[in-house]
Amino acid sequence: MTPSAKAEGMAMTDEIEYRQESMPLGLKVVRGLLWFQAVSNFVATIALTAEVVEGAGRGRDEVADVLPGLVGALVAFLMVAVLTVCALGISWRTRRVRTTIIVFQAVNLVAGVVAVFTSDPVYALIGVGLAALILVLINRRDVEAWFDL
């Protein structure tokens, strides 16, 4: 191997390693969208919890009246926790984080489609759009390759 070919081979190797070490733009967008989902879900969870507590204070003392709201608030807090761990966990570069994001967003997508027909379609369509965008971006080849290291 000639010195120039060897140097050229080294440059290509260094360039490839650099590309693999830097986070792809699509993954940065996914991280931002996950943070947006976490913050917006946290705000919605606080509002839901406040409504349940206020409803309990207005004479709805029976457990059957308050329990569905409390369970919904607990599930929403768990969703915020999962979104936060996924957003932070992207830098861990493990396939488990990527898989968790895919599964969570797929469930979110299905729930959003159901919500389009059962509740406020505007917010549901925003959720569907975010989940679909995250699924498209997380399944790009450069993002998948970044998690393989």
N, C-alpha and C positions, 0 to 999 in steps of 0.2 A: 504494500500500500504506500503510495507516494505521500510525502508530507502534506501537500495541499489537499489530497483526498482525505487524509486522516483529519486534518483541521476542518474540512468541510463536514465530515461525518460527526465530529465533535460539536460543531455549530448546530447541526440538525438535532442532535441528541439534546443539547442544552435548550434549544428552542422548544422541543417537544416536552421536556421536563418542565419548562417554565409555563407552557400552556396548561399542563396538567396541574400544576401547583396553584395557579391563579383560579379563583372561583369564576365560573362562567357567568355571563351577564344574566342569562335566564334564571340561574339559581339565585342571584342577587335579587331579582324581581320576585321570585317565589318567597324569599325570606321577608321582603318588604310586605308582600300580600299576607303572609302568615301573621306578621306583627299587626297589620291592619285588622285582620279577622280577630285576633286575640283582644285587641283594645276595644273594638266595637262590640264584641261579645261580652266583654267585661262590663262595659257601660250598660248594655241591655240587661245583664244579669243583676246589676245593682238596682236598676229600675224595677225589674221583676220582683226582686227580694223586698224592695220598699213597698211595692203594691201588696204583696202577700202579708207583710207585717201590718200595713195600714188596714187591710181587710180584716185581719184577725182582731185589730183593735176596735173595729166597728161592730162588734157583736157576733162575728163569725167564729165562735169559740170551738165549734165542733171540729174534731180532727179531720173528718171527711171533707170539710170545707177548705181547710188550710193545707192539708197534706199534698194534693196535686201541685200546688204552687211551690211548696218547699222542695218537692222532688224535682220539679222543673228547674228551680234555682240551683240545686245541687248538681244536676246534670250539666247545666250551663257553666258552672264553675269548673267542673271536670273538663269540659271542652276548652275553656280558657287555659287550663293547665296543660293539656295536650298540645294546643297550638303554641304555647310559650316554649315548652320543651322542644318541640319540633323546630321552631325558629332558632332557638339557641343551639340545638343539636345538629344543625346543618354543618357547622364547622367541625363536628366530630368525624365526618366523612364515612359513617358506617351505613351499610345498606339497610339496617333496621330503621334508621331515621327516615330514609327515602320510602321504604315500604309503609311505614306508619303514616307518612304524609299522603301517599297514594290511597291507602285504605280510608283514612279519615276524610279525604276530599271526595272519594267516591260515595261514601255514606252521606256526606254533606250535599252532594249533587242530587242523589235520590230524594233526600228529605226536602231539598229545595223544589224539586219538580212536584212533589206531593203538595208542598205548601202553596205553590202557584194556584192550585185548584181549591185549596181549603182555607186559605187566609189571604193576607194582603199580597197580591201578585207583584207589586213593584219591588218590595224588599226581597221577596223570594227570588225574583229574576236577577236581582243584583247578586244574591248569594250563589245562584246557579252559575252566573257568569264568572264570578271569582273562582269557584271550585273548578269549573271547566278550564279556565286559563291556567290555574295552578297545575292541573293534571296534564295539560298539553306541555307546559314548560318543564315539569319534573321528569317527563318521559323523553325529552330530547336526548340525542346521543351524547352530546358534550357533557350534559349534566350527569347522565348515567355513568359515563367514563370517569367523571370527577369523583364519584362515590366508590369506584372500583379500586382506587389507590389505597 
